[in-house]
Every structure is written in structure tokens, then in C-alpha cells.
Amino acid sequence: MKRLIAGALALGLPMAAQAADDVTLQLKWVTQAQFAGYYVAQDKGFYDEEDLNVTIKPGGPDIAPTQVIAGGGADVTVEWMPAALAAREKGLPLVNIAQPFKSSGMMLTCRKDAGVETTDDFLGKTLGVWFFGNEFPFLSWMSHLGIPTEGGDDGVTVLKQGFNVDPLIQNQAACISTMTYNEYWQVIDAGFTPEELVVFKYEDQGVATLEDGLYVLEERLEDPDFVDVMTRFVRASMKGWKYAEENPDEAAEIVLDNDATGAQTEEHQKRMMGEVAKLTAGSNGALDPADYERTVESLLTGGSDPVITQEPEGAWTHVISDAALN
């Protein structure tokens, strides 16, 4: 196509405006600052500059990004690596093409008045854990600590936690799963002070797994045109992420402008964006192989029921990020 255009220009032939390439992005969750980079790229015209027409589809509790992309409902999806690798092992060949999030925001938030100060205090306690693929870093962590997860005084009782903080507030669990940029602040807003809480960041415990990467179907990478489109998409998206890092309040406002539900608040989104910026900091968009290896190791050793049973092959590529960012 580029050769045809160049030839036409050389001959002085009139050119019709070239149509932008369509891209559909499926988010992992609802519209919020967790995905600010993509909304910023759209709002600031970074996608337009790359001749892209990007549609951003919010996620939600009833939307599985892996199912959406498997069914052809998206070209690229935001997903956590545990879910992506699990899907790959089960036959859905997802490939990581970029990794905007360098660090994990996942942590366990505990009440001090429940008697928790260190990991030794977990014994005999009930801990709230997210499932649907989010439980594997937790199971790996407990395995590393040598703590059984079947209950009893010498182990922990696992409470399957919904996507809220009620179990901690209502004293049903000593600790619950939270993200640094979201649920932790819901606990604070519920009336707790930081001094009344103890937090254990998965990143600090050495069992963090990669979150919020960009994934496509492997077979589509055989198409040079698709590779070119994704290269431009990653370049524009990372430009959006770096802008969001440097202008967090403006980025939060852009997110709010795109929240069709009206459910988000300015205070929460600005706070979230400030925390998310800490997770994207240090990433130029390319996957760090060491972070990938750490994730795989955590998933392979996640208790008696690991998320994956063998080392994945071909689960990530630098082809697109190298072309987009170098």
C-alpha cells in the first residue's frame, strides 16, 4: 500500500484520503484510571497521528476479555498474565505484545485489631482472596511461606472474596485482597486510618505476577499488516501512558469524561491515577523477560493446583514493542 501511494504521488495523481485502520481494545475492567493511558491516547489524538481509529470497550464483572478476543470481539485486550497463560495452556493462543505495567498493585490489606502484624500472624486467620485467576499469586505466596490453605490453627481459611471490601469492614476476614489504586482506598473511605491497617504488597513478597499487559491472538501476528497496526497502536498507547504519568490529574479528568456510567468520582480517579502512575513508571512498554520468568515461576508453584502445569512457549514477543519503541 505504501509503495502504491508513493508511486501515485510521484506521478502527480490525485489521492483520496487514506482510511484509518480500525482497532478494538477490550479492557479488563470498567472505565477507570487503571486504563488511563488508552483514553489519553485517544483524547490527545495520539491514535489519530498513527492513522488509527480505536474503539475502547470497557469490561466488567460479566465480561471475560479472553472470551471476547477468542470470539473476534476485539483485536487486542488488556489482561493479567496469569489469566492469559492459563488461557494459552487451555488452547487459546494469547501472546503478550507489550507490558505497560512494570509493577504489581496487588496486596493483602489486614486489620491490626485482628491480630495481624506479620505473615506469622496469618495462622488461624481467615483471608479474603479474589478468584477467577487472581488467586494464584496468593496460593504461590502461601506455598513459599509453608502455610496450608485448608483452614485450621496451623493454616489459613480462604474466603472467596467478591469485588468489594465488605469482609474486612464487617470483620468476616482478618485480611482481604486489594489493589494499591482501588480497593485499599475503599477501606480508607469506609473509615479506617492507615495506622489501623497492615499491608503486604505482593511485589515486596517476591511473588508478584504481571498485570495489565496487551495481548493478541498468535495467528494474527502472521499477518504483516496486523503487526504494523499493532506497532502503531502500542507506540500511541505508550505515548498516552507517559503523558498520563506526567499529567495525572488531567488524565483522571479524561477518564471521567469517558465514563458513560457516571459511577466514578473525581477524588477517587485522581487518587487512582496517582497510584497507577507508580506501576507504569519504569516501563517503556516492552516486556521484561525477568518479570515474565518470575510470573511463570509463581504460577507453576502455586500450591497443589497450579494455574499452569508446564513452561509456556511463545507466550510473548518483542517484535512489536521493538518496532514501536526503538
Legacy VTK file of the C-alpha trace (Angstrom):
# vtk DataFile Version 3.0
C-alpha trace
ASCII
DATASET POLYDATA
POINTS 326 float
0.000 0.000 0.000
2.784 2.446 0.924
4.570 1.710 -2.385
1.347 2.352 -4.314
0.821 5.666 -2.538
4.431 6.733 -3.163
4.098 5.831 -6.824
0.876 7.786 -7.209
2.419 10.830 -5.553
5.472 10.619 -7.820
3.207 10.626 -10.881
1.204 13.555 -9.536
-2.006 11.503 -9.350
-4.794 12.746 -7.037
-5.035 10.812 -3.785
-8.177 10.081 -1.777
-7.776 10.358 1.991
-6.483 7.050 3.331
-8.920 5.447 5.755
-7.601 4.958 9.279
-7.115 1.379 10.454
-9.758 0.217 12.932
-8.621 -1.269 16.255
-10.882 -2.582 19.010
-9.370 -2.722 22.501
-11.084 -4.770 25.228
-10.349 -3.571 28.768
-10.095 -5.932 31.726
-12.447 -3.897 33.914
-14.742 -0.873 33.910
-13.670 2.585 32.737
-11.264 3.889 35.384
-7.760 5.344 35.721
-6.308 1.820 35.593
-6.683 2.260 31.803
-5.931 5.980 31.582
-3.151 5.630 29.002
-5.549 4.394 26.321
-8.151 7.091 26.961
-5.422 9.749 26.982
-4.009 8.443 23.685
-7.474 8.708 22.191
-8.270 12.124 23.683
-4.913 13.688 22.770
-5.010 12.453 19.179
-2.079 10.055 19.545
-4.059 7.315 17.806
-5.110 9.743 15.062
-1.438 10.600 14.498
-0.827 6.902 13.807
-3.818 6.657 11.425
-5.777 4.539 13.879
-9.469 4.569 14.708
-9.536 2.938 18.160
-12.673 1.709 19.889
-12.204 1.145 23.635
-14.622 -1.400 25.120
-14.979 -1.316 28.931
-15.003 -4.580 30.850
-16.980 -5.557 33.923
-17.899 -8.431 36.233
-19.731 -10.274 33.436
-17.100 -9.719 30.734
-14.155 -12.091 30.256
-11.567 -10.414 27.993
-10.184 -13.786 26.891
-13.632 -14.846 25.675
-14.169 -11.538 23.878
-10.931 -11.784 21.899
-11.469 -15.503 21.247
-14.850 -14.681 19.715
-13.455 -11.950 17.475
-14.937 -9.108 19.521
-11.573 -7.371 19.955
-8.209 -7.130 18.217
-6.231 -6.623 21.412
-7.084 -6.967 25.084
-5.779 -5.816 28.449
-5.281 -8.867 30.662
-3.296 -10.092 33.656
-0.635 -12.625 32.732
-1.956 -15.448 34.980
-5.277 -15.431 33.121
-3.543 -15.113 29.748
-1.139 -18.004 30.394
-3.944 -20.163 31.784
-5.990 -19.484 28.657
-2.977 -20.287 26.473
-2.439 -23.646 28.153
-6.122 -24.447 27.609
-5.856 -23.748 23.891
-6.392 -20.008 23.394
-3.039 -18.833 21.955
-2.700 -15.389 23.524
0.609 -13.565 23.077
1.859 -10.614 25.121
2.924 -7.845 22.706
3.549 -5.077 25.278
3.661 -4.600 29.047
2.707 -1.049 30.166
2.534 -2.076 33.868
6.011 -2.707 35.261
4.962 -3.360 38.873
2.089 -5.174 40.564
-0.549 -3.253 42.508
-1.895 -6.324 44.283
-1.685 -6.588 48.055
-3.308 -8.058 51.155
-4.767 -5.427 53.479
-5.219 -6.503 57.100
-6.778 -5.136 60.282
-4.303 -4.667 63.105
-7.119 -5.261 65.597
-7.498 -8.751 64.086
-4.037 -9.518 65.432
-2.085 -9.265 62.199
1.292 -7.534 62.146
3.486 -10.004 60.213
2.971 -13.014 57.944
3.422 -15.263 61.011
0.112 -13.874 62.287
-1.793 -15.320 59.291
-2.035 -18.700 61.022
-5.559 -19.473 62.108
-6.957 -16.424 60.321
-9.480 -16.017 57.507
-8.085 -14.245 54.453
-10.168 -12.835 51.608
-8.892 -13.829 48.171
-10.097 -12.977 44.685
-10.548 -15.978 42.413
-11.059 -16.310 38.624
-7.275 -16.480 38.128
-6.403 -13.826 40.707
-5.892 -16.420 43.445
-2.693 -17.882 42.035
-0.218 -15.286 43.325
-1.795 -15.776 46.772
-1.531 -19.579 46.615
2.071 -19.299 45.461
2.846 -16.925 48.328
1.320 -19.267 50.912
3.257 -22.149 49.357
6.502 -20.168 49.744
5.611 -19.432 53.368
4.727 -23.086 54.009
1.204 -22.158 55.154
-1.613 -24.592 54.265
-4.790 -23.023 52.837
-7.288 -25.622 54.090
-8.021 -23.876 57.394
-7.154 -24.863 60.958
-4.857 -23.301 63.537
-1.747 -24.156 61.519
-3.073 -22.765 58.254
-5.385 -20.117 56.831
-9.030 -20.227 55.841
-9.556 -18.790 52.370
-12.689 -16.702 51.868
-13.676 -16.338 48.217
-13.900 -12.561 48.095
-16.209 -10.615 45.835
-15.052 -7.389 44.210
-15.708 -5.309 47.317
-14.168 -4.724 50.746
-17.128 -5.811 52.890
-15.419 -8.851 54.509
-12.802 -6.616 56.151
-15.247 -3.925 57.221
-17.675 -6.486 58.647
-14.857 -8.415 60.374
-15.521 -11.564 58.361
-11.840 -11.721 57.419
-8.651 -10.505 59.040
-7.234 -9.556 55.638
-8.620 -9.035 52.143
-7.257 -8.661 48.633
-6.891 -5.063 47.486
-5.196 -3.105 44.723
-2.966 -0.176 45.655
-5.003 2.047 43.349
-8.542 0.945 44.164
-9.861 -1.245 46.986
-7.312 -0.056 49.552
-8.803 3.408 49.253
-12.304 1.984 49.596
-11.189 0.646 53.001
-9.873 4.103 53.909
-13.093 5.733 52.722
-15.028 3.283 54.892
-13.486 4.909 57.975
-10.203 3.082 58.615
-6.978 5.018 59.053
-3.700 3.780 57.527
-2.408 3.309 61.090
-5.159 0.756 61.757
-4.072 -1.356 58.794
-1.139 -3.511 57.736
-0.497 -4.051 54.047
1.550 -6.797 52.376
2.443 -5.951 48.779
2.917 -8.969 46.542
5.747 -7.087 44.840
7.606 -6.903 48.173
6.939 -10.585 48.911
8.614 -11.704 45.668
5.509 -13.426 44.320
4.000 -10.647 42.222
2.745 -11.618 38.772
2.470 -9.288 35.795
-0.743 -7.321 35.433
-2.305 -5.242 32.644
-0.392 -6.372 29.576
-1.579 -6.138 25.970
-2.441 -9.472 24.321
-3.397 -10.587 20.825
-4.096 -13.932 19.197
-0.916 -15.627 17.985
-2.191 -16.433 14.490
-2.817 -12.749 13.748
0.878 -11.981 14.204
1.498 -13.901 10.965
-0.187 -11.005 9.105
2.340 -8.176 8.398
-0.481 -5.642 8.120
-1.771 -6.555 11.586
1.763 -6.340 13.007
2.061 -2.850 11.506
-1.278 -1.784 13.020
-0.328 -3.134 16.455
3.077 -1.445 16.251
1.365 1.899 15.747
-1.177 1.086 18.446
1.497 0.248 21.042
3.524 3.352 20.145
0.498 5.639 20.566
-0.693 3.844 23.714
2.679 4.181 25.436
2.732 7.856 24.481
-0.638 8.064 26.228
0.686 6.271 29.306
3.733 8.511 29.646
1.527 11.597 29.261
-0.784 10.219 31.959
2.173 9.625 34.297
3.329 13.227 33.878
-0.169 14.760 33.997
-2.126 12.537 36.424
-4.918 14.985 37.257
-5.608 15.750 33.601
-5.519 12.033 32.802
-8.078 11.360 35.542
-10.353 14.043 34.086
-10.103 12.406 30.658
-11.102 9.073 32.214
-14.099 10.704 33.887
-15.151 12.205 30.549
-15.216 8.667 29.115
-17.142 7.069 31.998
-20.553 6.550 30.440
-21.922 5.100 33.695
-21.202 8.206 35.758
-20.211 5.883 38.612
-16.694 7.222 39.115
-15.827 10.247 41.255
-13.142 12.853 40.640
-11.456 12.284 44.016
-11.250 8.513 43.552
-9.996 8.694 39.957
-7.300 11.267 40.728
-6.131 9.157 43.648
-6.207 6.050 41.457
-4.239 7.720 38.690
-1.553 8.761 41.158
-1.142 5.144 42.267
-1.360 3.665 38.755
1.429 6.025 37.631
3.709 4.278 40.143
3.002 0.939 38.447
3.641 2.109 34.874
6.770 4.041 35.905
9.922 2.360 34.635
8.183 0.660 31.721
8.708 1.744 28.128
6.109 -0.813 27.098
8.435 -3.738 26.412
8.047 -6.883 28.492
10.998 -7.531 30.820
11.889 -11.234 30.410
12.931 -11.416 34.085
9.463 -10.245 35.153
7.940 -12.858 32.850
10.105 -15.636 34.327
9.160 -14.604 37.863
5.481 -14.713 36.904
5.794 -18.170 35.364
7.649 -19.474 38.409
4.936 -18.140 40.728
2.213 -19.756 38.654
3.953 -23.115 38.390
4.423 -23.298 42.175
1.000 -22.035 43.225
0.086 -24.770 45.688
-1.468 -28.117 44.822
-3.460 -26.722 41.884
-1.089 -24.514 39.836
-2.538 -22.228 37.185
-0.204 -23.690 34.567
1.411 -27.119 34.555
4.333 -26.519 32.190
6.599 -23.756 30.927
4.743 -21.821 28.200
6.314 -21.424 24.781
5.762 -18.442 22.503
3.672 -16.576 25.070
5.316 -13.209 24.433
7.131 -11.327 21.705
9.308 -8.217 21.460
8.665 -7.873 17.703
6.004 -5.196 18.111
7.443 -3.304 21.080
10.902 -3.226 19.402
9.404 -1.731 16.255
7.173 0.667 18.178
9.595 1.974 20.752
13.097 1.864 19.233
LINES 1 327
326 0 1 2 3 4 5 6 7 8 9 10 11 12 13 14 15 16 17 18 19 20 21 22 23 24 25 26 27 28 29 30 31 32 33 34 35 36 37 38 39 40 41 42 43 44 45 46 47 48 49 50 51 52 53 54 55 56 57 58 59 60 61 62 63 64 65 66 67 68 69 70 71 72 73 74 75 76 77 78 79 80 81 82 83 84 85 86 87 88 89 90 91 92 93 94 95 96 97 98 99 100 101 102 103 104 105 106 107 108 109 110 111 112 113 114 115 116 117 118 119 120 121 122 123 124 125 126 127 128 129 130 131 132 133 134 135 136 137 138 139 140 141 142 143 144 145 146 147 148 149 150 151 152 153 154 155 156 157 158 159 160 161 162 163 164 165 166 167 168 169 170 171 172 173 174 175 176 177 178 179 180 181 182 183 184 185 186 187 188 189 190 191 192 193 194 195 196 197 198 199 200 201 202 203 204 205 206 207 208 209 210 211 212 213 214 215 216 217 218 219 220 221 222 223 224 225 226 227 228 229 230 231 232 233 234 235 236 237 238 239 240 241 242 243 244 245 246 247 248 249 250 251 252 253 254 255 256 257 258 259 260 261 262 263 264 265 266 267 268 269 270 271 272 273 274 275 276 277 278 279 280 281 282 283 284 285 286 287 288 289 290 291 292 293 294 295 296 297 298 299 300 301 302 303 304 305 306 307 308 309 310 311 312 313 314 315 316 317 318 319 320 321 322 323 324 325
